[in-house]
Amino acid sequence: MAEQRAGFVALIGEPNAGKSTLLNRMVGAKVSIVTHKVQTTRARIRGVCMEGDAQIVFVDTPGLFRPRRRLDRAMVAAAWGGAADADIIVLLVEAHRGLTEGTAAIIDAMKDRIPQGQQVALAINKIDRVKAENLLALAQKMNDAFPFVETFMISAEKGYGVDKLREWLASQVPKGAWFYPEDQIADLPMRMIAAEVTREKLTLRLHEELPYQLTVETEKWEDRPDGSTRIDQVVYVARDGHKGILLGHKGETIKAIGQAARADLMEFLDRPVHLFLQVKVRPNWLDEPDRYSEMGLDFKDGD
């Protein structure tokens, strides 16, 4: 039998670069929420991917951006912490946006924050949106800016080039025993994954700032004798007005969100799910350490 390999791979990049889409494509299941809104990923979700005798554990970091609020600062600290601890880092950039100011800032920060000798690969994503000659020029420009060990051209959404990246990562992670059972795809507790699924539906349904002013917690989880699961969740919002928007006319909005989340959870858990959502106003939830712990973030990192 070939020798086992196992290692951690951090996906970093600007918000919306496609990190969550790539993680889900690699793992073959939806473990990280994907929306068109930036800053959707709050916790360092780990997805586990098997490739031959190698186990690749992905740390899906929050997108790196200029933090304004305490929650933002805690997210950015989590992202850099995840990157520094990983065996390999993959920087994801969008082909059609190129070397943006945000990506340039990440490259500068990498020079200071990443241990010497750590392998950093470049993945140029969304290649289907750009002409081949522009891609080559961008690859050259990026490699002039930072000494990447490898460059990959991919489309996380369509799957182009993802196999090649996965095979390379499998060959580079250290030799050693696997961290997780072969059939485990994420190390987040199921309660947290369930909360993330509901938060994705809220983010897709609501517009503008509101999604950043709310959080979801799974209060109760009950696996029933009939094979179904009952999940009780609370959506915390900062203001009374937000509660009204969330409930919608005659409760229609929250009902539709609950139905969409339930459908995803039934598919993910492969069993019937009874989902109950409550909306509560907590004006200062963004300043409560417990809310950060629920998201897998460190409250102190927001200081």
Phi and psi in degrees as GROMACS dihedral restraints (atoms count N, CA, C in turn):
[ dihedral_restraints ]
;  ai    aj    ak    al  type     phi  dphi    fc
    3     4     5     6     1   -65.8    20    10
    4     5     6     7     1   156.2    20    10
    6     7     8     9     1   -71.9    20    10
    7     8     9    10     1   137.6    20    10
    9    10    11    12     1   -73.8    20    10
   10    11    12    13     1   148.8    20    10
   12    13    14    15     1  -128.7    20    10
   13    14    15    16     1   152.4    20    10
   15    16    17    18     1  -159.5    20    10
   16    17    18    19     1   138.6    20    10
   18    19    20    21     1  -165.7    20    10
   19    20    21    22     1   167.1    20    10
   21    22    23    24     1  -101.0    20    10
   22    23    24    25     1   134.8    20    10
   24    25    26    27     1  -122.3    20    10
   25    26    27    28     1   123.2    20    10
   27    28    29    30     1   -97.4    20    10
   28    29    30    31     1   128.8    20    10
   30    31    32    33     1   -97.6    20    10
   31    32    33    34     1   119.2    20    10
   33    34    35    36     1  -124.8    20    10
   34    35    36    37     1   164.7    20    10
   36    37    38    39     1   156.1    20    10
   37    38    39    40     1   177.2    20    10
   39    40    41    42     1   -67.4    20    10
   40    41    42    43     1   160.6    20    10
   42    43    44    45     1   -55.8    20    10
   43    44    45    46     1   142.3    20    10
   45    46    47    48     1    71.6    20    10
   46    47    48    49     1    13.3    20    10
   48    49    50    51     1   -72.8    20    10
   49    50    51    52     1   -15.6    20    10
   51    52    53    54     1   110.5    20    10
   52    53    54    55     1    18.0    20    10
   54    55    56    57     1   -63.5    20    10
   55    56    57    58     1   -47.0    20    10
   57    58    59    60     1   -65.7    20    10
   58    59    60    61     1   -39.2    20    10
   60    61    62    63     1   -62.7    20    10
   61    62    63    64     1   -42.3    20    10
   63    64    65    66     1   -65.0    20    10
   64    65    66    67     1   -43.9    20    10
   66    67    68    69     1   -57.8    20    10
   67    68    69    70     1   -48.3    20    10
   69    70    71    72     1   -64.1    20    10
   70    71    72    73     1   -36.2    20    10
   72    73    74    75     1   -66.8    20    10
   73    74    75    76     1   -42.6    20    10
   75    76    77    78     1   -65.5    20    10
   76    77    78    79     1   -44.1    20    10
   78    79    80    81     1   -80.1    20    10
   79    80    81    82     1   -26.9    20    10
   81    82    83    84     1    81.5    20    10
   82    83    84    85     1    19.6    20    10
   84    85    86    87     1  -155.1    20    10
   85    86    87    88     1   162.2    20    10
   87    88    89    90     1   -87.9    20    10
   88    89    90    91     1    94.5    20    10
   90    91    92    93     1  -108.1    20    10
   91    92    93    94     1   -14.5    20    10
   93    94    95    96     1  -124.8    20    10
   94    95    96    97     1   135.9    20    10
   96    97    98    99     1   -75.6    20    10
   97    98    99   100     1   141.2    20    10
   99   100   101   102     1  -123.6    20    10
  100   101   102   103     1   117.9    20    10
  102   103   104   105     1  -139.5    20    10
  103   104   105   106     1   171.9    20    10
  105   106   107   108     1   -80.0    20    10
  106   107   108   109     1    -5.8    20    10
  108   109   110   111     1   -84.3    20    10
  109   110   111   112     1   145.5    20    10
  111   112   113   114     1   -77.7    20    10
  112   113   114   115     1   165.3    20    10
  114   115   116   117     1    57.4    20    10
  115   116   117   118     1    37.7    20    10
  117   118   119   120     1   -80.0    20    10
  118   119   120   121     1   -36.0    20    10
  120   121   122   123     1   -83.4    20    10
  121   122   123   124     1   116.7    20    10
  123   124   125   126     1  -101.9    20    10
  124   125   126   127     1   -48.3    20    10
  126   127   128   129     1   -90.2    20    10
  127   128   129   130     1   158.8    20    10
  129   130   131   132     1   -79.2    20    10
  130   131   132   133     1    84.3    20    10
  132   133   134   135     1   -74.3    20    10
  133   134   135   136     1   132.0    20    10
  135   136   137   138     1  -106.4    20    10
  136   137   138   139     1   126.3    20    10
  138   139   140   141     1  -109.3    20    10
  139   140   141   142     1   141.0    20    10
  141   142   143   144     1  -109.7    20    10
  142   143   144   145     1   127.6    20    10
  144   145   146   147     1  -125.2    20    10
  145   146   147   148     1   133.4    20    10
  147   148   149   150     1  -101.5    20    10
  148   149   150   151     1   132.6    20    10
  150   151   152   153     1  -139.4    20    10
  151   152   153   154     1   102.6    20    10
  153   154   155   156     1    61.8    20    10
  154   155   156   157     1  -125.9    20    10
  156   157   158   159     1   -94.7    20    10
  157   158   159   160     1    11.5    20    10
  159   160   161   162     1  -107.8    20    10
  160   161   162   163     1   141.7    20    10
  162   163   164   165     1  -112.7    20    10
  163   164   165   166     1   120.0    20    10
  165   166   167   168     1  -106.9    20    10
  166   167   168   169     1   121.7    20    10
  168   169   170   171     1  -106.0    20    10
  169   170   171   172     1   114.1    20    10
  171   172   173   174     1   -90.1    20    10
  172   173   174   175     1   131.9    20    10
  174   175   176   177     1  -103.3    20    10
  175   176   177   178     1   108.4    20    10
  177   178   179   180     1   -91.0    20    10
  178   179   180   181     1    99.6    20    10
  180   181   182   183     1   -81.1    20    10
  181   182   183   184     1   154.9    20    10
  183   184   185   186     1   -60.1    20    10
  184   185   186   187     1   149.9    20    10
  186   187   188   189     1   -59.7    20    10
  187   188   189   190     1   142.3    20    10
  189   190   191   192     1   -87.0    20    10
  190   191   192   193     1   127.2    20    10
  192   193   194   195     1  -152.7    20    10
  193   194   195   196     1   176.1    20    10
  195   196   197   198     1   -79.6    20    10
  196   197   198   199     1   114.7    20    10
  198   199   200   201     1   -74.9    20    10
  199   200   201   202     1   139.0    20    10
  201   202   203   204     1  -111.3    20    10
  202   203   204   205     1   -39.0    20    10
  204   205   206   207     1  -113.2    20    10
  205   206   207   208     1   171.4    20    10
  207   208   209   210     1   -56.1    20    10
  208   209   210   211     1   -45.1    20    10
  210   211   212   213     1   -60.3    20    10
  211   212   213   214     1   -42.2    20    10
  213   214   215   216     1   -59.6    20    10
  214   215   216   217     1   -44.9    20    10
  216   217   218   219     1   -64.0    20    10
  217   218   219   220     1   -39.8    20    10
  219   220   221   222     1   -65.0    20    10
  220   221   222   223     1   -37.4    20    10
  222   223   224   225     1   -66.4    20    10
  223   224   225   226     1   -43.7    20    10
  225   226   227   228     1   -67.2    20    10
  226   227   228   229     1   -38.6    20    10
  228   229   230   231     1   -62.6    20    10
  229   230   231   232     1   -39.5    20    10
  231   232   233   234     1   -64.3    20    10
  232   233   234   235     1   -39.4    20    10
  234   235   236   237     1   -63.3    20    10
  235   236   237   238     1   -47.8    20    10
  237   238   239   240     1   -69.5    20    10
  238   239   240   241     1   -34.5    20    10
  240   241   242   243     1   -62.3    20    10
  241   242   243   244     1   -43.7    20    10
  243   244   245   246     1   -63.5    20    10
  244   245   246   247     1   -38.1    20    10
  246   247   248   249     1   -69.6    20    10
  247   248   249   250     1   -45.5    20    10
  249   250   251   252     1   -65.1    20    10
  250   251   252   253     1   -29.6    20    10
  252   253   254   255     1   -84.1    20    10
  253   254   255   256     1   -12.2    20    10
  255   256   257   258     1   -79.6    20    10
  256   257   258   259     1   159.1    20    10
  258   259   260   261     1   -76.7    20    10
  259   260   261   262     1   -37.2    20    10
  261   262   263   264     1  -137.5    20    10
  262   263   264   265     1   143.0    20    10
  264   265   266   267     1  -113.6    20    10
  265   266   267   268     1   138.1    20    10
  267   268   269   270     1  -117.7    20    10
  268   269   270   271     1   117.4    20    10
  270   271   272   273     1   -90.0    20    10
  271   272   273   274     1   123.5    20    10
  273   274   275   276     1  -102.2    20    10
  274   275   276   277     1   128.8    20    10
  276   277   278   279     1  -127.6    20    10
  277   278   279   280     1   153.2    20    10
  279   280   281   282     1   -88.1    20    10
  280   281   282   283     1   125.9    20    10
  282   283   284   285     1   -54.9    20    10
  283   284   285   286     1   -43.8    20    10
  285   286   287   288     1   -76.7    20    10
  286   287   288   289     1   -15.4    20    10
  288   289   290   291     1   -98.5    20    10
  289   290   291   292     1   -24.2    20    10
  291   292   293   294     1    70.2    20    10
  292   293   294   295     1  -152.9    20    10
  294   295   296   297     1   -83.0    20    10
  295   296   297   298     1    87.5    20    10
  297   298   299   300     1   -78.4    20    10
  298   299   300   301     1   172.0    20    10
  300   301   302   303     1   -61.0    20    10
  301   302   303   304     1   -40.6    20    10
  303   304   305   306     1   -63.9    20    10
  304   305   306   307     1   -43.3    20    10
  306   307   308   309     1   -67.1    20    10
  307   308   309   310     1   -38.7    20    10
  309   310   311   312     1   -61.1    20    10
  310   311   312   313     1   -38.7    20    10
  312   313   314   315     1   -66.4    20    10
  313   314   315   316     1   -37.4    20    10
  315   316   317   318     1   -65.0    20    10
  316   317   318   319     1   -43.2    20    10
  318   319   320   321     1   -61.7    20    10
  319   320   321   322     1   -42.6    20    10
  321   322   323   324     1   -61.5    20    10
  322   323   324   325     1   -43.7    20    10
  324   325   326   327     1   -65.6    20    10
  325   326   327   328     1   -35.5    20    10
  327   328   329   330     1   -60.1    20    10
  328   329   330   331     1   -36.5    20    10
  330   331   332   333     1   -61.8    20    10
  331   332   333   334     1   -31.0    20    10
  333   334   335   336     1   -93.1    20    10
  334   335   336   337     1   -35.6    20    10
  336   337   338   339     1   -96.6    20    10
  337   338   339   340     1   -13.0    20    10
  339   340   341   342     1  -104.9    20    10
  340   341   342   343     1   132.2    20    10
  342   343   344   345     1   -57.7    20    10
  343   344   345   346     1   146.5    20    10
  345   346   347   348     1   -59.4    20    10
  346   347   348   349     1   138.7    20    10
  348   349   350   351     1    86.1    20    10
  349   350   351   352     1    -5.9    20    10
  351   352   353   354     1   -72.5    20    10
  352   353   354   355     1   135.2    20    10
  354   355   356   357     1   -75.9    20    10
  355   356   357   358     1   129.2    20    10
  357   358   359   360     1  -125.7    20    10
  358   359   360   361     1   120.6    20    10
  360   361   362   363     1  -104.5    20    10
  361   362   363   364     1   156.3    20    10
  363   364   365   366     1  -109.5    20    10
  364   365   366   367     1   132.1    20    10
  366   367   368   369     1  -122.0    20    10
  367   368   369   370     1   114.0    20    10
  369   370   371   372     1   -90.1    20    10
  370   371   372   373     1   113.9    20    10
  372   373   374   375     1  -100.2    20    10
  373   374   375   376     1   163.0    20    10
  375   376   377   378     1    63.9    20    10
  376   377   378   379     1    40.6    20    10
  378   379   380   381     1   -66.7    20    10
  379   380   381   382     1   -19.0    20    10
  381   382   383   384     1   -69.7    20    10
  382   383   384   385     1    -7.2    20    10
  384   385   386   387     1   -96.6    20    10
  385   386   387   388     1    -0.3    20    10
  387   388   389   390     1  -136.1    20    10
  388   389   390   391     1   148.9    20    10
  390   391   392   393     1   -71.0    20    10
  391   392   393   394     1   150.0    20    10
  393   394   395   396     1   -56.0    20    10
  394   395   396   397     1   -43.2    20    10
  396   397   398   399     1   -65.7    20    10
  397   398   399   400     1   -32.1    20    10
  399   400   401   402     1   -68.9    20    10
  400   401   402   403     1   -34.5    20    10
  402   403   404   405     1   -63.7    20    10
  403   404   405   406     1   -44.8    20    10
  405   406   407   408     1   -64.1    20    10
  406   407   408   409     1   -39.6    20    10
  408   409   410   411     1   -64.8    20    10
  409   410   411   412     1   -41.2    20    10
  411   412   413   414     1   -65.6    20    10
  412   413   414   415     1   -42.3    20    10
  414   415   416   417     1   -59.2    20    10
  415   416   417   418     1   -41.7    20    10
  417   418   419   420     1   -64.2    20    10
  418   419   420   421     1   -45.8    20    10
  420   421   422   423     1   -62.2    20    10
  421   422   423   424     1   -42.3    20    10
  423   424   425   426     1   -66.1    20    10
  424   425   426   427     1   -41.4    20    10
  426   427   428   429     1   -73.1    20    10
  427   428   429   430     1   -22.7    20    10
  429   430   431   432     1   -71.6    20    10
  430   431   432   433     1   -30.0    20    10
  432   433   434   435     1   -81.8    20    10
  433   434   435   436     1   -25.8    20    10
  435   436   437   438     1  -155.1    20    10
  436   437   438   439     1   143.2    20    10
  438   439   440   441     1   -80.0    20    10
  439   440   441   442     1    74.1    20    10
  441   442   443   444     1   -68.2    20    10
  442   443   444   445     1   141.7    20    10
  444   445   446   447     1   -76.3    20    10
  445   446   447   448     1   -30.2    20    10
  447   448   449   450     1  -150.2    20    10
  448   449   450   451     1   154.4    20    10
  450   451   452   453     1  -124.9    20    10
  451   452   453   454     1   131.4    20    10
  453   454   455   456     1  -121.7    20    10
  454   455   456   457     1   140.3    20    10
  456   457   458   459     1  -104.6    20    10
  457   458   459   460     1   118.5    20    10
  459   460   461   462     1  -137.4    20    10
  460   461   462   463     1   164.3    20    10
  462   463   464   465     1  -129.3    20    10
  463   464   465   466     1   105.1    20    10
  465   466   467   468     1   -62.5    20    10
  466   467   468   469     1   -36.4    20    10
  468   469   470   471     1   -69.8    20    10
  469   470   471   472     1   -44.1    20    10
  471   472   473   474     1   -90.4    20    10
  472   473   474   475     1   -17.2    20    10
  474   475   476   477     1    95.7    20    10
  475   476   477   478     1    -4.4    20    10
  477   478   479   480     1   -61.9    20    10
  478   479   480   481     1   133.9    20    10
  480   481   482   483     1    74.3    20    10
  481   482   483   484     1    -5.8    20    10
  483   484   485   486     1   -70.5    20    10
  484   485   486   487     1   -37.3    20    10
  486   487   488   489     1   -60.1    20    10
  487   488   489   490     1   -42.2    20    10
  489   490   491   492     1   -63.2    20    10
  490   491   492   493     1   -42.9    20    10
  492   493   494   495     1   -63.8    20    10
  493   494   495   496     1   -44.0    20    10
  495   496   497   498     1   -62.6    20    10
  496   497   498   499     1   -43.5    20    10
  498   499   500   501     1   -63.4    20    10
  499   500   501   502     1   -39.9    20    10
  501   502   503   504     1   -65.3    20    10
  502   503   504   505     1   -45.4    20    10
  504   505   506   507     1   -60.0    20    10
  505   506   507   508     1   -41.2    20    10
  507   508   509   510     1   -61.3    20    10
  508   509   510   511     1   -34.2    20    10
  510   511   512   513     1   -78.6    20    10
  511   512   513   514     1   -17.6    20    10
  513   514   515   516     1  -100.4    20    10
  514   515   516   517     1   -22.3    20    10
  516   517   518   519     1   -66.8    20    10
  517   518   519   520     1   151.9    20    10
  519   520   521   522     1   -63.7    20    10
  520   521   522   523     1   154.1    20    10
  522   523   524   525     1   -69.4    20    10
  523   524   525   526     1   140.0    20    10
  525   526   527   528     1   157.5    20    10
  526   527   528   529     1   166.9    20    10
  528   529   530   531     1   -67.0    20    10
  529   530   531   532     1   151.3    20    10
  531   532   533   534     1   -64.5    20    10
  532   533   534   535     1   149.9    20    10
  534   535   536   537     1   -84.7    20    10
  535   536   537   538     1   -28.0    20    10
  537   538   539   540     1  -130.4    20    10
  538   539   540   541     1   158.8    20    10
  540   541   542   543     1   -59.0    20    10
  541   542   543   544     1   151.2    20    10
  543   544   545   546     1   -58.0    20    10
  544   545   546   547     1   -31.1    20    10
  546   547   548   549     1   -95.4    20    10
  547   548   549   550     1     7.8    20    10
  549   550   551   552     1   -90.1    20    10
  550   551   552   553     1   129.2    20    10
  552   553   554   555     1  -106.3    20    10
  553   554   555   556     1   -13.8    20    10
  555   556   557   558     1  -151.7    20    10
  556   557   558   559     1   148.0    20    10
  558   559   560   561     1  -103.5    20    10
  559   560   561   562     1     7.5    20    10
  561   562   563   564     1   -74.1    20    10
  562   563   564   565     1   140.3    20    10
  564   565   566   567     1   -58.8    20    10
  565   566   567   568     1   146.6    20    10
  567   568   569   570     1   -56.4    20    10
  568   569   570   571     1   -33.6    20    10
  570   571   572   573     1   -60.1    20    10
  571   572   573   574     1   -37.6    20    10
  573   574   575   576     1   -74.9    20    10
  574   575   576   577     1   -40.3    20    10
  576   577   578   579     1   -61.0    20    10
  577   578   579   580     1   -41.6    20    10
  579   580   581   582     1   -61.9    20    10
  580   581   582   583     1   -40.4    20    10
  582   583   584   585     1   -64.9    20    10
  583   584   585   586     1   -39.0    20    10
  585   586   587   588     1   -64.7    20    10
  586   587   588   589     1   -38.6    20    10
  588   589   590   591     1   -61.4    20    10
  589   590   591   592     1   -46.1    20    10
  591   592   593   594     1   -65.2    20    10
  592   593   594   595     1   -39.2    20    10
  594   595   596   597     1   -64.7    20    10
  595   596   597   598     1   -35.2    20    10
  597   598   599   600     1   -60.1    20    10
  598   599   600   601     1   -45.5    20    10
  600   601   602   603     1   -64.6    20    10
  601   602   603   604     1   -37.7    20    10
  603   604   605   606     1   -63.2    20    10
  604   605   606   607     1   -43.6    20    10
  606   607   608   609     1   -64.3    20    10
  607   608   609   610     1   -40.0    20    10
  609   610   611   612     1   -68.4    20    10
  610   611   612   613     1   -34.3    20    10
  612   613   614   615     1   -84.2    20    10
  613   614   615   616     1   -35.1    20    10
  615   616   617   618     1   -98.6    20    10
  616   617   618   619     1   157.7    20    10
  618   619   620   621     1  -118.7    20    10
  619   620   621   622     1   166.8    20    10
  621   622   623   624     1    58.5    20    10
  622   623   624   625     1  -136.1    20    10
  624   625   626   627     1   -75.1    20    10
  625   626   627   628     1   -23.8    20    10
  627   628   629   630     1   -51.6    20    10
  628   629   630   631     1   -42.5    20    10
  630   631   632   633     1   -57.4    20    10
  631   632   633   634     1   -26.9    20    10
  633   634   635   636     1   -83.9    20    10
  634   635   636   637     1    -9.6    20    10
  636   637   638   639     1   -99.9    20    10
  637   638   639   640     1    12.0    20    10
  639   640   641   642     1  -133.1    20    10
  640   641   642   643     1   159.7    20    10
  642   643   644   645     1  -144.8    20    10
  643   644   645   646     1   157.3    20    10
  645   646   647   648     1  -121.7    20    10
  646   647   648   649     1   135.0    20    10
  648   649   650   651     1  -128.5    20    10
  649   650   651   652     1   139.4    20    10
  651   652   653   654     1   -87.9    20    10
  652   653   654   655     1   110.0    20    10
  654   655   656   657     1   -82.1    20    10
  655   656   657   658     1   -40.3    20    10
  657   658   659   660     1  -138.3    20    10
  658   659   660   661     1   144.4    20    10
  660   661   662   663     1  -137.1    20    10
  661   662   663   664     1   120.2    20    10
  663   664   665   666     1  -131.4    20    10
  664   665   666   667     1   114.5    20    10
  666   667   668   669     1   -84.2    20    10
  667   668   669   670     1   118.1    20    10
  669   670   671   672     1   -91.5    20    10
  670   671   672   673     1   157.6    20    10
  672   673   674   675     1   -59.2    20    10
  673   674   675   676     1   -26.9    20    10
  675   676   677   678     1   -80.2    20    10
  676   677   678   679     1     5.2    20    10
  678   679   680   681     1    92.5    20    10
  679   680   681   682     1    -2.6    20    10
  681   682   683   684     1   -96.1    20    10
  682   683   684   685     1   170.3    20    10
  684   685   686   687     1  -127.2    20    10
  685   686   687   688     1   133.5    20    10
  687   688   689   690     1  -103.0    20    10
  688   689   690   691     1   128.4    20    10
  690   691   692   693     1  -124.1    20    10
  691   692   693   694     1   122.7    20    10
  693   694   695   696     1  -108.1    20    10
  694   695   696   697     1   125.1    20    10
  696   697   698   699     1  -126.2    20    10
  697   698   699   700     1   151.5    20    10
  699   700   701   702     1  -117.8    20    10
  700   701   702   703     1   131.8    20    10
  702   703   704   705     1  -101.2    20    10
  703   704   705   706     1   116.5    20    10
  705   706   707   708     1   -93.6    20    10
  706   707   708   709     1   129.6    20    10
  708   709   710   711     1  -121.6    20    10
  709   710   711   712     1   161.3    20    10
  711   712   713   714     1   -85.6    20    10
  712   713   714   715     1   -24.8    20    10
  714   715   716   717     1  -138.5    20    10
  715   716   717   718     1   156.1    20    10
  717   718   719   720     1   -57.4    20    10
  718   719   720   721     1   -40.1    20    10
  720   721   722   723     1   -60.8    20    10
  721   722   723   724     1   -34.8    20    10
  723   724   725   726     1   -65.8    20    10
  724   725   726   727     1   -36.9    20    10
  726   727   728   729     1   -61.9    20    10
  727   728   729   730     1   -42.0    20    10
  729   730   731   732     1   -62.0    20    10
  730   731   732   733     1   -42.3    20    10
  732   733   734   735     1   -63.0    20    10
  733   734   735   736     1   -42.0    20    10
  735   736   737   738     1   -67.6    20    10
  736   737   738   739     1   -40.6    20    10
  738   739   740   741     1   -71.1    20    10
  739   740   741   742     1   -40.9    20    10
  741   742   743   744     1    74.8    20    10
  742   743   744   745     1   175.9    20    10
  744   745   746   747     1   -62.3    20    10
  745   746   747   748     1   120.5    20    10
  747   748   749   750     1    54.2    20    10
  748   749   750   751     1    30.7    20    10
  750   751   752   753     1    73.5    20    10
  751   752   753   754     1    15.4    20    10
  753   754   755   756     1   -67.2    20    10
  754   755   756   757     1   -38.2    20    10
  756   757   758   759     1   -64.9    20    10
  757   758   759   760     1   -51.5    20    10
  759   760   761   762     1   -65.2    20    10
  760   761   762   763     1   -31.7    20    10
  762   763   764   765     1   -65.2    20    10
  763   764   765   766     1   -45.4    20    10
  765   766   767   768     1   -64.2    20    10
  766   767   768   769     1   -39.4    20    10
  768   769   770   771     1   -63.8    20    10
  769   770   771   772     1   -43.9    20    10
  771   772   773   774     1   -61.6    20    10
  772   773   774   775     1   -41.2    20    10
  774   775   776   777     1   -64.4    20    10
  775   776   777   778     1   -42.1    20    10
  777   778   779   780     1   -66.2    20    10
  778   779   780   781     1   -42.0    20    10
  780   781   782   783     1   -65.9    20    10
  781   782   783   784     1   -41.5    20    10
  783   784   785   786     1   -61.4    20    10
  784   785   786   787     1   -42.1    20    10
  786   787   788   789     1   -61.1    20    10
  787   788   789   790     1   -43.9    20    10
  789   790   791   792     1   -64.7    20    10
  790   791   792   793     1   -41.9    20    10
  792   793   794   795     1   -66.6    20    10
  793   794   795   796     1   -37.9    20    10
  795   796   797   798     1   -62.8    20    10
  796   797   798   799     1   -39.5    20    10
  798   799   800   801     1   -68.3    20    10
  799   800   801   802     1   -42.4    20    10
  801   802   803   804     1   -67.9    20    10
  802   803   804   805     1   -42.8    20    10
  804   805   806   807     1   -88.4    20    10
  805   806   807   808     1   -15.6    20    10
  807   808   809   810     1    58.8    20    10
  808   809   810   811     1    46.2    20    10
  810   811   812   813     1  -162.4    20    10
  811   812   813   814     1   162.7    20    10
  813   814   815   816     1   -63.5    20    10
  814   815   816   817     1   142.1    20    10
  816   817   818   819     1  -128.6    20    10
  817   818   819   820     1   133.7    20    10
  819   820   821   822     1  -109.2    20    10
  820   821   822   823     1   112.2    20    10
  822   823   824   825     1  -110.4    20    10
  823   824   825   826     1   127.8    20    10
  825   826   827   828     1  -121.3    20    10
  826   827   828   829     1   122.2    20    10
  828   829   830   831     1  -111.0    20    10
  829   830   831   832     1   136.8    20    10
  831   832   833   834     1  -123.0    20    10
  832   833   834   835     1   146.7    20    10
  834   835   836   837     1  -113.4    20    10
  835   836   837   838     1   126.6    20    10
  837   838   839   840     1  -127.3    20    10
  838   839   840   841     1   143.8    20    10
  840   841   842   843     1   -91.7    20    10
  841   842   843   844     1   124.3    20    10
  843   844   845   846     1  -134.2    20    10
  844   845   846   847     1    95.9    20    10
  846   847   848   849     1   -53.9    20    10
  847   848   849   850     1   -34.5    20    10
  849   850   851   852     1  -110.1    20    10
  850   851   852   853     1    27.9    20    10
  852   853   854   855     1   -61.1    20    10
  853   854   855   856     1   -27.2    20    10
  855   856   857   858     1   -69.0    20    10
  856   857   858   859     1   -11.2    20    10
  858   859   860   861     1  -114.2    20    10
  859   860   861   862     1    18.2    20    10
  861   862   863   864     1  -106.1    20    10
  862   863   864   865     1   119.6    20    10
  864   865   866   867     1   -53.0    20    10
  865   866   867   868     1   -37.7    20    10
  867   868   869   870     1   -61.3    20    10
  868   869   870   871     1   -36.6    20    10
  870   871   872   873     1   -64.7    20    10
  871   872   873   874     1   -37.2    20    10
  873   874   875   876     1   -67.2    20    10
  874   875   876   877     1   -42.7    20    10
  876   877   878   879     1   -59.4    20    10
  877   878   879   880     1   -40.1    20    10
  879   880   881   882     1   -59.8    20    10
  880   881   882   883     1   -31.2    20    10
  882   883   884   885     1   -90.2    20    10
  883   884   885   886     1     1.1    20    10
  885   886   887   888     1    76.1    20    10
  886   887   888   889     1    21.8    20    10
  888   889   890   891     1  -110.5    20    10
  889   890   891   892     1   160.3    20    10
  891   892   893   894     1   -99.5    20    10
  892   893   894   895     1   119.2    20    10
  894   895   896   897     1   -55.3    20    10
  895   896   897   898     1   -40.1    20    10
  897   898   899   900     1   -65.3    20    10
  898   899   900   901     1   -25.5    20    10
  900   901   902   903     1   -66.2    20    10
  901   902   903   904     1   -14.9    20    10
  903   904   905   906     1   -84.5    20    10
  904   905   906   907     1    -8.1    20    10
